[in-house]
Amino acid sequence: MTWLITGGAGYIGAHVARAMAEAGERVVALDDLSAGMPDRLPESIPLVQGSSLDGDLLKRVLAEYGITGVVHLAARKQVGESVADPTRYYQENVGGLATLLAAVAGAGVERFVFSSSAAVYGNPDVDLITEDTPCAPMSPYGETKLAGEWLVRAAGRAHGIATVCLRYFNVAGAASPELADTGIFNIVPMVFDRLTRGEAPRIFGDDYPTPDGTCVRDYIHVADLAEAHLAAARRLTDGASGDLTVNIGRSEGVSVRELMTLIAEVTGNTVRPLVEPRRPGDAPRAVASAALAADELGWSARREVREMVESAWRGWLLHHPEITGA
Ligand SMILES: NC(=O)c1ccc[n+]([C@@H]2O[C@H](COP(=O)([O-])OP(=O)(O)OC[C@H]3O[C@@H](n4cnc5c(N)ncnc54)[C@H](O)[C@@H]3O)[C@@H](O)[C@H]2O)c1
């Protein structure tokens, strides 16, 4: 087996590429470096610079490296940007996926893992979200992930490709500091960014119908998430056919206020958060049932939220030496 990891120089993709390589899989990364960093990958993992929109390049890469399976993470991922520029999101996320699947089918590759997201569910009024909870995405970004799943399953059926769609919940942490998320689009780095600027972190709404009034989310350590990809890849290597769509979370709800308290403990920065009005589209609660992943992939998360915050902070300090004066 040789796996192509698209988006392999990204935050999650680099964790996946490394975890799979460390587990003995042959991997090749493809990334257009629009958000990725080549330094996240060791020299032993070849990195092809190029886009999932470039069909000719994909064809060449699949043939040249003898690719037998694909893990597709390359995508745009900012919800707000997707609201402002939906055509770009459909072009890159759905168009890029269609181009890739055409190349995959043409090359006779029979295994495909797709990065989906809890954003496909929107705002369901349930305690634990199962894979049968109806999907109603609330942003063009979430729509591209749901449309992507449809396309993956349809192409799988048409061309005999076995597929797994992984619906990640809120990803945080780093397996090592240099692999940390350098963007400030997810809550943990967003709070670190505010603290680094000497500003109070913001809580958007504390009047939700949740125990402390703030939104509740399910956080997953990126190292656990990388192991879930490995489990999905192994399932496909072991001859699984058809399609599987699973939640990747911890089934544990953590409120924004609880997370802020943990961040204050870890960073030693106890600036009181500011409470601002609710943001449109934020679900009060989004917590996964992770039962299907345990049954089907033999995978479950092992790392706690504190470990996510501590490892993310070590990565943040590495990328912001001004904080420690290093
Ligand atoms: N971070 C999260 O919390 C989260 C949650 C759910 C799903 N996801 C999904 O996981 C995947 C990876 O997210 P991430 O957080 O690592 O983001 P990221 O931006 O760090 O990684 C995406 C990578 O893909 C590359 N890329 C983007 N468009 C490309 C294209 N057309 N061709 C080739 N490379 C391209 C970027 O340069 C980047 O390295 C995405 O599909 C995202 O939608 C992320």
The ligand as an SDF file (V2000), in Angstrom:
LIG
                    3D

 44 48  0  0  0  0  0  0  0  0999 V2000
   -9.4150   21.8450   12.1390 N   0  0  0  0  0  0  0  0  0  0  0  0
  -10.6280   21.4070   12.4330 C   0  0  0  0  0  0  0  0  0  0  0  0
  -11.1390   21.6250   13.5420 O   0  0  0  0  0  0  0  0  0  0  0  0
  -11.4290   20.6000   11.4270 C   0  0  0  0  0  0  0  0  0  0  0  0
  -12.6870   20.1000   11.8070 C   0  0  0  0  0  0  0  0  0  0  0  0
  -13.4170   19.3400   10.8820 C   0  0  0  0  0  0  0  0  0  0  0  0
  -12.8980   19.0850    9.6150 C   0  0  0  0  0  0  0  0  0  0  0  0
  -11.6820   19.6040    9.2810 N   0  0  0  0  0  0  0  0  0  0  0  0
  -11.1750   19.3100    7.9270 C   0  0  0  0  0  0  0  0  0  0  0  0
   -9.8790   18.7390    8.0460 O   0  0  0  0  0  0  0  0  0  0  0  0
   -9.1060   19.0550    6.8980 C   0  0  0  0  0  0  0  0  0  0  0  0
   -7.7690   19.6030    7.3200 C   0  0  0  0  0  0  0  0  0  0  0  0
   -7.9810   20.7520    8.1250 O   0  0  0  0  0  0  0  0  0  0  0  0
   -6.7850   21.4970    8.8930 P   0  0  0  0  0  0  0  0  0  0  0  0
   -7.3610   22.0180   10.1450 O   0  0  0  0  0  0  0  0  0  0  0  0
   -5.5810   20.6470    8.9260 O   0  0  0  0  0  0  0  0  0  0  0  0
   -6.5780   22.7400    7.9150 O   0  0  0  0  0  0  0  0  0  0  0  0
   -5.2440   23.2970    7.2290 P   0  0  0  0  0  0  0  0  0  0  0  0
   -5.6330   24.5330    6.4950 O   0  0  0  0  0  0  0  0  0  0  0  0
   -4.1190   23.3550    8.1940 O   0  0  0  0  0  0  0  0  0  0  0  0
   -4.9300   22.1260    6.1920 O   0  0  0  0  0  0  0  0  0  0  0  0
   -5.4470   22.0660    4.8980 C   0  0  0  0  0  0  0  0  0  0  0  0
   -4.2660   21.8510    3.9810 C   0  0  0  0  0  0  0  0  0  0  0  0
   -4.7310   21.6680    2.6510 O   0  0  0  0  0  0  0  0  0  0  0  0
   -3.9510   22.4700    1.7680 C   0  0  0  0  0  0  0  0  0  0  0  0
   -4.8450   22.7690    0.6510 N   0  0  0  0  0  0  0  0  0  0  0  0
   -5.9620   23.5430    0.6500 C   0  0  0  0  0  0  0  0  0  0  0  0
   -6.5510   23.5090   -0.5530 N   0  0  0  0  0  0  0  0  0  0  0  0
   -5.7960   22.6800   -1.3280 C   0  0  0  0  0  0  0  0  0  0  0  0
   -5.8960   22.2230   -2.6700 C   0  0  0  0  0  0  0  0  0  0  0  0
   -6.8900   22.6220   -3.4690 N   0  0  0  0  0  0  0  0  0  0  0  0
   -4.9440   21.3720   -3.1180 N   0  0  0  0  0  0  0  0  0  0  0  0
   -3.9240   20.9630   -2.3490 C   0  0  0  0  0  0  0  0  0  0  0  0
   -3.7820   21.3700   -1.0600 N   0  0  0  0  0  0  0  0  0  0  0  0
   -4.7060   22.2180   -0.5730 C   0  0  0  0  0  0  0  0  0  0  0  0
   -3.5110   23.6640    2.5710 C   0  0  0  0  0  0  0  0  0  0  0  0
   -2.3190   24.2530    2.0990 O   0  0  0  0  0  0  0  0  0  0  0  0
   -3.3160   23.0460    3.9580 C   0  0  0  0  0  0  0  0  0  0  0  0
   -1.9890   22.5680    4.1370 O   0  0  0  0  0  0  0  0  0  0  0  0
   -9.9640   20.0030    6.0630 C   0  0  0  0  0  0  0  0  0  0  0  0
  -10.6110   19.2430    5.0650 O   0  0  0  0  0  0  0  0  0  0  0  0
  -10.9670   20.5360    7.0690 C   0  0  0  0  0  0  0  0  0  0  0  0
  -12.1570   20.9350    6.4450 O   0  0  0  0  0  0  0  0  0  0  0  0
  -10.9420   20.3460   10.1400 C   0  0  0  0  0  0  0  0  0  0  0  0
  1  2  1  0
  2  3  2  0
  2  4  1  0
  4  5  1  0
  4 44  2  0
  5  6  2  0
  6  7  1  0
  7  8  2  0
  8  9  1  0
  8 44  1  0
  9 10  1  0
  9 42  1  0
 10 11  1  0
 11 12  1  0
 11 40  1  0
 12 13  1  0
 13 14  1  0
 14 15  2  0
 14 16  1  0
 14 17  1  0
 17 18  1  0
 18 19  2  0
 18 20  1  0
 18 21  1  0
 21 22  1  0
 22 23  1  0
 23 24  1  0
 23 38  1  0
 24 25  1  0
 25 26  1  0
 25 36  1  0
 26 27  1  0
 26 35  1  0
 27 28  2  0
 28 29  1  0
 29 30  1  0
 29 35  2  0
 30 31  1  0
 30 32  2  0
 32 33  1  0
 33 34  2  0
 34 35  1  0
 36 37  1  0
 36 38  1  0
 38 39  1  0
 40 41  1  0
 40 42  1  0
 42 43  1  0
M  CHG  2   8   1  16  -1
M  END
$$$$
